[in-house]
Amino acid sequence: MKEVFAAPGNAGTAQLARNLNIPTQIATGLKPLAMTAGGQIASSFRRRTRNDRGNVDALMKAVRENKIDLTVVGPEAPLAEGIVDKFSAEGLPIFGATKAAAEIETSKVFAKELLQKYKIPCAKSASFSDFDEAKKYVQQQRPPIVIKADGLAAGKGVIIAESIPKALEALSSFMQAKSLGAAGNKVVIEEFLNGKEMSAFIFTDGKTVVPVVPACDYKRVFDGDKGPNTGGMGSYSPPFFLTPALEKQVMETIMAPTVKALAAEGRPYKGILYGGLMITPDGPKALEFNARFGDPEAQVILPRLKTDLVDIIFAILENKLAQMKIEWGEEACVGVVMASGGYPGSYKTGFPIHGLNDVDKDIMVFHAGTKLSDGRVVTNGGRVLTVAATGKTIAEARKKVYDNIARIRFEGAHYRKDIALIRK
């Protein structure tokens, strides 16, 4: 019997899986997810702010008690805390990067130093742990200037400053006011790159590297890429500007060399690696990496996957990825995030969500910040839902999403109207 477990899950996973009432939020982060072999993945991405290292032990206990064959870690914080290392030490199969390998995401300083050491194309930058030195460096730059907090910051650790005063304000917020806590103890100050953003992905067992279909995401909260950065307001796949030549260049100059670089540093990488890239006039350059699928990108990539994901995962864990033939659909996929009013700042929760049963049958609604309350689905986070659809073209998939997203309602709901609106 195939059964899926989600820990702790939400109103969406409750429809597909058995939610485990385990506070799995390790440090400040997202929930890992447990599942059985051959089961269906039911991800949930609501962010928590708790610090309970006993959660790993509780998860291990649940895995043993429920005879779970495989644990899949979706979010970054458990990876940063070494959940993969701890499960592996106990002989429990788990899919995700080790603590050392996950540092490609959990420390932007480490990632930049790795890229520079191995001459992997990236933006010019400098790293600082001293505020005065960072301030002096900023004052010598030409805006716009990109200020990045070193550690995990829920998608809020990157500021694109349009002026020197704004850059210094961001620097002070991160390093002096500690607006992001310890994540801002160190910063990366980076040149601003012009071009088209693209999210590239690979599966790897540490040796074999297999490309995953790419996507484009939208970080800013408002239309026209205005407002503060978020964890993602929508995405689409494939990028309209993708060519076989570009795909090959991304693999050969960034993604595969990064896996080799991590191996050379004694941090072998197994899992899925996500590269946030800028396609510049000088070619693709790496902006950052995630040691996981990431959302909302996963919600437009996985619907295009024809091969059973669980088979791919076990091939990676067993170092047999080279023997896998991974197939992808030709259709496009578009996803739009519905967020709570005020997100990514402060927001209220607990509002009933209406219209979830009014969408067309071929529409996918991914739950993120939701929960069940007295039998009703209510909001329980900043990014509440992602509404996604596939189509023969990006335009067709986009039309399906926007035709349906208007049928879903909750107090304060907002979403971008320009996701996958192609302006060449």
C-alpha positions, -999 to 999 in steps of 0.1 A, spaced: 0 0 0 13 34 -10 9 61 15 22 97 18 29 116 50 34 153 53 50 169 84 33 189 97 13 195 65 -15 219 57 -51 220 43 -38 209 9 -16 180 20 -45 168 41 -63 160 8 -35 138 -5 -16 127 25 -17 119 62 -5 150 81 18 143 110 14 167 139 51 172 144 66 207 147 92 201 121 104 237 118 141 235 126 155 270 133 138 296 111 126 277 81 103 255 62 89 220 67 105 188 55 82 162 40 81 125 44 68 101 18 67 64 9 83 49 -22 61 53 -52 39 78 -34 28 112 -46 47 142 -34 26 168 -15 47 197 -7 39 225 18 59 256 21 47 277 51 75 293 70 79 290 107 101 307 133 109 282 159 141 267 173 136 231 185 164 207 176 144 178 190 123 180 159 147 158 140 144 131 166 106 134 164 107 130 127 130 100 129 106 84 154 77 90 131 96 75 101 103 44 121 68 40 136 51 45 102 77 24 83 83 53 59 107 42 31 119 77 21 120 112 35 122 141 11 134 175 25 118 204 7 130 235 26 163 250 33 165 254 71 165 217 79 192 212 54 212 239 71 208 221 104 221 188 90 189 168 89 203 147 60 235 139 79 215 128 110 191 106 91 218 90 71 238 83 102 208 63 114 205 44 81 172 62 71 169 70 34 166 107 29 167 130 -2 185 162 2 219 179 4 242 173 34 249 203 57 283 209 41 269 207 5 239 229 14 262 257 23 260 266 -14 226 281 -4 229 287 33 260 310 30 261 335 2 297 343 12 307 307 8 289 304 -26 306 335 -40 340 324 -28 335 290 -44 324 305 -77 354 329 -78 379 302 -68 368 279 -96 362 307 -121 325 300 -126 308 330 -142 292 353 -117 287 389 -107 317 408 -94 315 411 -56 332 415 -22 322 401 12 324 418 45 319 410 82 328 445 93 302 473 89 327 502 85 347 483 58 315 474 40 303 510 42 336 523 27 333 498 -1 297 508 -9 307 545 -11 331 536 -39 306 518 -61 282 530 -88 245 522 -82 224 502 -85 242 481 -59 231 446 -47 233 440 -10 230 404 1 228 390 37 250 360 40 225 336 57 190 323 52 165 351 52 132 338 37 138 355 4 142 389 21 180 390 23 186 407 -11 183 444 -16 188 461 -49 197 497 -39 191 524 -65 214 549 -47 243 550 -23 221 562 6 197 533 0 226 508 -1 240 522 32 205 519 47 203 482 37 237 476 50 229 492 84 196 473 86 214 439 80 246 445 99 238 469 127 200 467 133 201 429 128 168 430 110 175 395 97 192 383 129 225 364 124 218 361 87 231 397 83 263 393 103 281 390 70 272 405 36 280 402 0 281 435 -20 276 427 -56 275 445 -90 240 448 -106 237 426 -137 214 434 -166 197 407 -185 170 380 -183 167 360 -151 164 322 -153 162 294 -129 183 264 -139 181 229 -122 200 197 -123 197 162 -108 230 148 -96 243 119 -76 276 136 -71 291 124 -104 264 122 -131 247 155 -138 213 155 -156 196 188 -166 160 196 -154 137 218 -174 144 255 -164 119 281 -153 116 319 -148 104 333 -115 92 367 -102 106 378 -69 92 413 -65 58 416 -49 41 440 -74 36 441 -111 64 454 -132 89 440 -108 82 467 -82 83 465 -44 104 444 -21 117 409 -28 96 379 -17 100 342 -17 84 342 -52 52 355 -66 49 332 -96 69 314 -123 66 298 -157 84 270 -177 101 269 -201 117 304 -205 106 319 -238 142 328 -246 156 293 -240 176 278 -269 196 245 -270 228 265 -272 219 285 -241 209 253 -222 242 237 -231 262 268 -221 244 269 -187 252 233 -181 289 234 -192 299 268 -176 278 269 -144 258 239 -132 282 210 -139 313 230 -128 296 239 -95 290 202 -87 326 195 -95 338 224 -74 318 212 -44 333 177 -48 367 192 -50 361 210 -17 351 177 0 314 186 -1 299 160 -26 265 172 -37 236 147 -42 201 158 -49 187 187 -70 206 219 -74 189 251 -84 209 279 -99 195 314 -100 211 329 -132 212 361 -151 215 357 -189 236 388 -197 250 400 -231 283 383 -220 265 350 -213 249 333 -183 262 343 -148 253 328 -115 235 349 -90 228 324 -62 220 287 -56 193 268 -37 200 233 -24 165 221 -32 137 225 -58 125 258 -45 90 272 -48 71 284 -67 94 270 -94 88 234 -84 51 240 -90 57 247 -127 85 222 -132 71 190 -116 39 191 -136 61 187 -167 79 156 -154 68 124 -170 92 100 -152 83 90 -117 101 114 -94 106 86 -67 124 65 -92 148 94 -99 153 100 -62 163 64 -56 186 64 -86 204 94 -70 206 78 -36 219 46 -51 244 64 -74 226 50 -105 215 83 -121 235 75 -152 212 46 -158 180 67 -157 162 80 -187 143 111 -175 114 123 -197 97 158 -198 65 169 -214 66 195 -242 38 216 -226 43 249 -209 33 256 -173 25 288 -155 19 294 -118 7 325 -100 10 330 -62 -19 343 -41 -6 361 -11 -20 376 21 -25 414 23 6 431 35 30 403 24 60 403 25 56 426 54 32 420 83 -1 403 75 -31 388 92 -42 352 89 -73 330 96 -94 343 67 -117 317 51 -107 308 15 -136 306 -9 -139 292 -44 -113 263 -42 -139 240 -57 -149 264 -85 -117 261 -106 -116 239 -137 -106 203 -134 -72 207 -151 -62 235 -128 -37 227 -100 -40 246 -67 -9 242 -45 -15 250 -8 13 269 11 0 290 39 -32 273 47 -47 252 75 -80 236 84 -101 254 110 -135 239 120 -136 221 87 -128 252 66 -97 261 47 -83 293 61 -52 314 54 -21 307 76 8 323 60 22 350 36 21 331 4 -12 312 6 -17 294 -27 -2 289 -61 -26 284 -90 -10 266 -119 -19 253 -153 -3 236 -183 -9 244 -219 5 240 -254 20 274 -251 29 298 -223 1 321 -234 -25 293 -232 -13 282 -198 -13 318 -186 -49 324 -198 -61 293 -179 -45 304 -147 -59 339 -148 -93 327 -159 -94 306 -127 -75 325 -101 -102 352 -100 -126 325 -87 -107 320 -55 -112 346 -28 -100 355 7 -98 388 26 -68 408 15 -58 385 -13 -34 399 -39 -14 385 -68 6 398 -97 -12 402 -130 19 401 -151 33 366 -145 44 350 -178 34 381 -197 61 380 -222 78 412 -233 105 404 -257 
